[in-house]
Amino acid sequence: MLTPLHWIWNGPLALGWVTSSAIVFPILRKVGLVPEANKLDFIANDMRGKIVIVTGSNTGIGRATALNICKMGATVILACRSMERAKAARDEMLEELHSLDAGHRFDFPFARKGTLVCMRLDLGSFASIKTFAEDFLGRYKRLDALVLNAGLANGSGRTKEGFEIMFGTNYLGHFYLTKLLMDVVKATPDSRIVSVSSLMHEFGCLDWQGSLSGNYRALKDRIFSSRYNDSKLALVLMTLELRHRLKGTSVRAIAVSPGAVASDIWRSFPLWYRRLVLDPVMSLAFLSNEQGSIPSVYAATHSNVSDEDEDDETNVPYFHPYWSPSPSFLMPWEVMGPFIGFTRARPRLPRNARAVAKELWYESEKQVIQHTKI
């Protein structure tokens, strides 16, 4: 976990990164000190006959993830809150797939076999999550990859069950969805559960009751954190717990960070803030949705994703899009690059991560049982 001292030290470094990256990184690549970026055709596998769910896939990183996996021949479920927006996105993506075929591009030879299916999923409602899971299980008998992508970066309010909206949607809704689909995931050989976290997980705090309710134990817990950060830390810890609970199966639980991406997740911020602050910074240094999707696509589809250091109880398979000198040396590299597509890293977790992950799992189960009477 990061302390205020880390923030004070890394803040100026990150700002320097923005101004120097456009000059320094191309030179480092030229002399071979930084590898070239991985292209999507490098990770394109044959996904024909495979079923993949991508939550929040009508826009942003989720849309790019769904499209790129569909290009590999998979049936991709666009799990979205708005069916209208999901269908509009599906039609646009189908046009892109057809243009690929018409243009005789062979990077994705199975693109014409891919299918996009719209299904309604509101992660802020346990009833909607249960209906989605029942509908999915009624249609399909396998699930090769569950990509937990949907998320809110800002906002106020409550889920249908009364949880704080960001933590309830980004984390707890995904937790419940994963529980409901666990049996079909286990029954599918070499399946994946991919949790899309964020570099901001480093600033999350461990007050789970406060995160769920929005009522925090102390003001100091909020100075360098937010409900969004808490939810992204919770997703990494859920991945850690899944790794232990899925031992002895072929399921692989993986966490990814898309990097700093100019995606639609920022749409909930005030317009003036986006225009004056976010837009200039994003145009200068942020990744595109396509670039930000690559870690998720790699984790969900590539055959060489392995669980290194299996004896390490706090090891979490974690991929992000930037090169760094060491897997443990994330900041400021995890903020601004250099972009290489995907590489393995070590998320920054509390020292007692295993115990914290267990506590979070049990608290999440308790809340789900209480609100669903299962």
C-alpha positions in Angstrom: 0.0 0.0 0.0 1.2 3.5 -0.8 1.8 6.0 2.0 1.7 9.9 1.6 5.5 9.8 1.3 5.2 7.6 -1.8 2.7 10.1 -3.3 4.9 13.1 -2.6 7.9 11.4 -4.0 6.2 9.9 -7.1 4.1 12.9 -8.0 6.9 15.0 -9.5 8.4 11.9 -11.1 5.1 11.2 -12.9 4.9 14.8 -14.1 8.4 14.6 -15.4 7.5 11.4 -17.2 4.8 13.1 -19.2 7.1 15.8 -20.5 10.0 13.5 -21.3 8.3 10.3 -22.6 7.8 11.6 -26.1 11.6 12.2 -26.5 13.2 9.6 -24.3 11.3 6.4 -25.0 11.8 6.4 -28.8 15.5 6.7 -28.2 15.5 3.9 -25.7 13.7 1.7 -28.2 16.1 2.7 -31.0 19.1 1.4 -29.0 17.3 -1.7 -27.8 16.9 -0.8 -24.1 13.1 -0.9 -24.3 11.3 -3.6 -26.3 8.9 -2.8 -29.1 5.2 -2.9 -28.4 3.4 -6.2 -28.7 0.8 -6.1 -31.5 -2.6 -7.7 -31.2 -1.8 -10.1 -34.1 1.0 -11.5 -31.9 -1.5 -12.7 -29.3 -4.3 -13.7 -31.8 -5.3 -17.2 -31.0 -7.9 -19.5 -32.5 -11.0 -18.9 -30.2 -13.5 -20.6 -32.5 -16.2 -22.4 -30.4 -15.2 -20.5 -27.2 -17.6 -18.3 -25.2 -16.4 -15.1 -23.5 -18.3 -12.6 -21.4 -17.1 -9.0 -21.3 -18.9 -6.7 -18.9 -19.3 -3.1 -19.8 -18.5 -3.8 -23.4 -20.6 -1.3 -25.3 -17.9 1.4 -24.9 -14.3 2.2 -24.1 -11.8 -0.5 -23.1 -14.6 -3.1 -22.8 -15.7 -2.5 -26.4 -12.1 -2.8 -27.7 -11.6 -6.0 -25.6 -14.8 -7.6 -26.9 -14.1 -6.7 -30.6 -10.5 -8.0 -30.4 -11.6 -11.3 -28.9 -14.4 -11.6 -31.4 -11.8 -11.2 -34.2 -10.3 -14.5 -33.0 -13.5 -16.3 -33.8 -15.1 -16.4 -30.3 -18.7 -15.9 -29.3 -18.5 -12.7 -27.1 -21.3 -11.8 -24.8 -21.7 -8.0 -24.5 -23.0 -7.8 -20.9 -24.2 -4.2 -20.6 -26.7 -2.2 -18.6 -28.3 -0.6 -21.6 -29.5 -3.0 -24.3 -30.0 0.0 -26.7 -26.3 1.0 -26.4 -25.2 -2.6 -26.5 -27.0 -3.2 -29.8 -25.7 0.0 -31.3 -22.1 -1.0 -30.3 -22.6 -4.5 -31.7 -23.8 -3.1 -35.0 -20.7 -0.9 -35.2 -18.4 -3.7 -34.3 -20.0 -6.0 -36.9 -19.2 -3.3 -39.5 -15.6 -3.3 -38.4 -15.4 -7.1 -38.6 -16.9 -7.0 -42.1 -14.4 -4.3 -43.2 -11.6 -6.5 -41.9 -12.8 -9.4 -44.1 -13.4 -7.1 -47.2 -9.9 -5.6 -46.8 -8.2 -9.1 -46.9 -6.5 -8.5 -43.6 -5.1 -11.8 -42.3 -3.9 -10.8 -38.9 -7.2 -12.3 -37.6 -8.0 -15.2 -39.9 -11.0 -16.3 -37.8 -12.8 -12.9 -37.7 -15.7 -14.0 -39.9 -16.4 -16.8 -37.4 -16.8 -14.4 -34.4 -20.2 -13.7 -32.9 -21.4 -10.8 -30.7 -24.4 -11.4 -28.5 -26.1 -8.6 -26.4 -27.3 -9.5 -22.9 -28.6 -7.1 -20.2 -26.5 -6.9 -17.0 -26.9 -4.2 -14.4 -24.0 -4.7 -11.9 -25.8 -2.4 -9.5 -28.7 -4.8 -9.0 -28.3 -8.3 -7.6 -31.7 -9.2 -9.2 -30.3 -8.2 -12.7 -27.1 -10.2 -12.0 -29.0 -13.3 -11.1 -31.3 -13.0 -14.2 -28.3 -12.5 -16.4 -26.5 -15.6 -15.0 -29.7 -17.7 -15.3 -30.2 -16.6 -18.9 -26.6 -17.3 -19.8 -26.6 -20.7 -18.2 -29.8 -21.5 -20.1 -28.1 -20.7 -23.4 -24.5 -21.9 -22.9 -22.8 -24.9 -21.4 -19.3 -23.5 -21.2 -17.5 -20.2 -20.3 -13.9 -19.9 -21.5 -13.3 -16.4 -20.2 -15.1 -14.0 -17.8 -13.7 -10.5 -18.2 -14.8 -8.3 -15.3 -14.3 -5.0 -17.1 -17.3 -2.7 -16.3 -16.7 0.1 -13.9 -17.5 3.6 -12.7 -14.7 6.1 -11.9 -16.9 8.8 -10.4 -20.4 9.4 -9.1 -22.6 9.3 -6.0 -25.6 7.2 -5.1 -26.4 3.6 -4.1 -26.9 0.3 -5.8 -30.4 -1.3 -5.7 -29.3 -3.1 -2.5 -28.0 0.1 -0.9 -24.3 -0.2 -1.3 -22.1 2.7 -2.3 -22.4 2.9 -6.1 -18.8 2.6 -7.2 -17.7 -0.1 -4.8 -21.0 -2.0 -5.2 -20.8 -1.9 -9.1 -17.1 -2.2 -9.7 -16.4 -4.9 -7.2 -19.4 -6.5 -5.3 -21.5 -6.9 -8.5 -18.6 -8.7 -10.2 -18.1 -10.8 -7.1 -21.7 -12.0 -7.2 -21.6 -12.6 -10.9 -18.4 -14.7 -10.5 -20.0 -16.8 -7.8 -23.1 -17.5 -9.9 -20.9 -18.5 -12.9 -18.2 -20.4 -11.0 -19.5 -23.9 -11.8 -19.6 -23.4 -15.5 -16.2 -21.8 -15.4 -14.8 -24.8 -13.5 -16.4 -27.2 -16.0 -14.7 -25.4 -19.0 -11.1 -26.6 -19.6 -8.4 -23.8 -19.4 -10.9 -21.1 -18.5 -10.0 -17.6 -17.2 -11.4 -15.1 -14.8 -9.9 -11.7 -15.7 -10.4 -8.8 -13.3 -9.7 -5.4 -14.8 -8.2 -3.4 -12.0 -6.2 -0.2 -12.2 -2.9 1.4 -11.2 -5.1 3.2 -8.7 -5.4 0.0 -6.6 -2.2 1.2 -4.9 -4.2 3.9 -3.2 -7.1 1.7 -2.0 -7.8 1.3 1.7 -8.9 -1.8 3.7 -12.1 -0.5 5.4 -14.5 -2.8 3.6 -17.5 -1.9 5.7 -16.8 1.7 4.9 -16.3 1.0 1.2 -19.6 -0.8 1.0 -21.6 1.8 2.9 -19.7 5.0 2.1 -19.3 5.7 5.8 -15.7 5.5 6.7 -14.1 5.0 10.1 -11.8 8.0 9.9 -11.2 10.9 7.6 -7.6 10.0 7.2 -8.6 6.9 5.4 -9.8 9.0 2.5 -6.9 11.4 2.0 -5.1 9.3 -0.4 -7.9 7.0 -1.5 -11.3 6.9 -3.0 -14.2 4.4 -3.4 -12.9 3.8 -7.0 -9.4 2.9 -5.7 -10.9 0.7 -3.0 -12.9 -1.3 -5.6 -9.8 -1.8 -7.8 -7.8 -3.0 -4.8 -10.7 -5.4 -3.9 -10.6 -6.9 -7.4 -6.9 -7.7 -7.1 -7.5 -9.2 -3.7 -10.4 -11.2 -5.1 -8.1 -12.5 -7.7 -5.6 -13.6 -5.0 -8.4 -15.4 -3.1 -9.7 -17.1 -6.3 -6.1 -18.3 -7.1 -6.2 -20.3 -3.8 -9.8 -21.4 -4.1 -9.2 -22.7 -7.7 -6.1 -24.7 -7.0 -6.5 -28.2 -8.5 -8.6 -26.8 -11.4 -7.6 -25.6 -14.8 -9.1 -22.2 -14.1 -6.7 -19.3 -14.0 -7.6 -16.1 -12.1 -5.7 -13.1 -13.5 -5.7 -9.3 -12.7 -4.8 -6.7 -15.3 -4.3 -2.9 -15.4 -5.1 -1.2 -18.7 -2.9 1.7 -17.8 -3.8 5.3 -18.0 -6.4 5.3 -20.8 -8.5 8.0 -22.5 -11.6 5.9 -22.2 -15.3 6.6 -21.5 -14.8 5.9 -17.8 -14.2 9.6 -17.3 -17.6 10.6 -18.7 -19.1 10.9 -15.2 -16.7 13.7 -14.3 -18.0 17.3 -14.6 -17.7 18.7 -18.1 -15.5 21.7 -17.0 -13.1 19.3 -15.3 -12.9 17.1 -18.4 -12.3 20.1 -20.7 -9.8 22.0 -18.5 -7.9 19.1 -16.8 -8.5 15.6 -18.3 -8.7 16.3 -22.0 -5.3 18.1 -22.2 -3.5 15.4 -20.1 -5.2 12.5 -21.9 -4.3 13.9 -25.4 -0.7 14.2 -24.3 0.0 11.0 -22.5 -2.9 8.6 -22.1 -3.3 5.3 -24.1 -6.1 4.6 -26.6 -8.9 2.1 -25.8 -7.3 -0.3 -28.2 -3.9 -0.1 -26.4 -5.6 -0.4 -23.0 -7.5 -3.5 -24.0 -4.3 -5.5 -24.8 -3.6 -6.8 -21.3 -7.2 -8.0 -21.0 -7.2 -9.7 -24.4 -3.8 -11.3 -23.6 -5.0 -12.6 -20.2 -8.3 -13.9 -21.6 -7.0 -15.7 -24.7 -3.3 -16.4 -24.7 -2.2 -20.0 -24.0 1.1 -19.0 -22.3 -0.5 -17.1 -19.4 1.0 -19.0 -16.4 0.9 -18.7 -12.7 4.5 -18.1 -11.7 5.7 -18.5 -8.1 2.9 -20.9 -7.2 4.5 -21.3 -3.7 4.2 -17.6 -3.0 0.8 -17.2 -1.1 0.6 -13.5 -2.1 1.4 -13.9 -5.8 -1.2 -12.5 -8.1 -0.9 -13.0 -11.9 -1.0 -9.3 -12.9 -0.4 -7.7 -16.3 -0.1 -4.1 -17.4 0.8 -2.4 -20.6 4.1 -0.6 -19.7 7.7 -1.6 -19.6 9.5 -1.2 -16.2 13.0 -2.1 -15.0 11.5 -4.7 -12.6 8.1 -6.3 -12.1 8.0 -4.8 -8.6 9.0 -1.3 -9.7 5.7 0.1 -10.9 5.6 3.8 -10.1 6.0 6.0 -12.1 6.4 3.5 -15.0 2.8 2.3 -14.5 1.5 5.8 -15.1 3.1 6.9 -18.4 5.0 4.1 -20.0 6.8 3.2 -22.2 3.9 1.3 -23.7 4.8 -2.3 -24.8 1.3 -3.9 -24.9 1.5 -6.3 -22.0 4.0 -7.4 -19.4 3.9 -9.1 -16.1 4.1 -7.0 -12.9 3.5 -7.4 -9.2 0.6 -5.4 -7.8 1.2 -3.4 -4.6 -0.7 -5.2 -1.8 -0.8 -5.0 2.0 1.8 -7.1 3.8 -1.0 -9.3 5.2 -2.6 -9.7 1.8 -3.6 -13.3 2.2 -5.5 -12.6 5.4 -7.1 -9.4 4.0 -8.2 -11.3 0.8 -9.9 -13.9 3.0 -11.6 -11.2 5.1 -12.9 -9.5 2.0 -14.2 -12.7 0.5 -16.1 -13.6 3.7 -17.5 -10.1 4.0 -18.6 -10.2 0.4 -20.3 -13.6 0.8 -22.0 -12.3 3.9 -23.4 -9.3 2.1 -24.6 -11.4 -0.9 -26.3 -13.9 1.3 -28.0 -11.2 3.4 -29.4 -9.4 0.3 -30.3 -12.5 -1.8 -31.4 -14.9 0.9 -29.4 -17.8 -0.8 
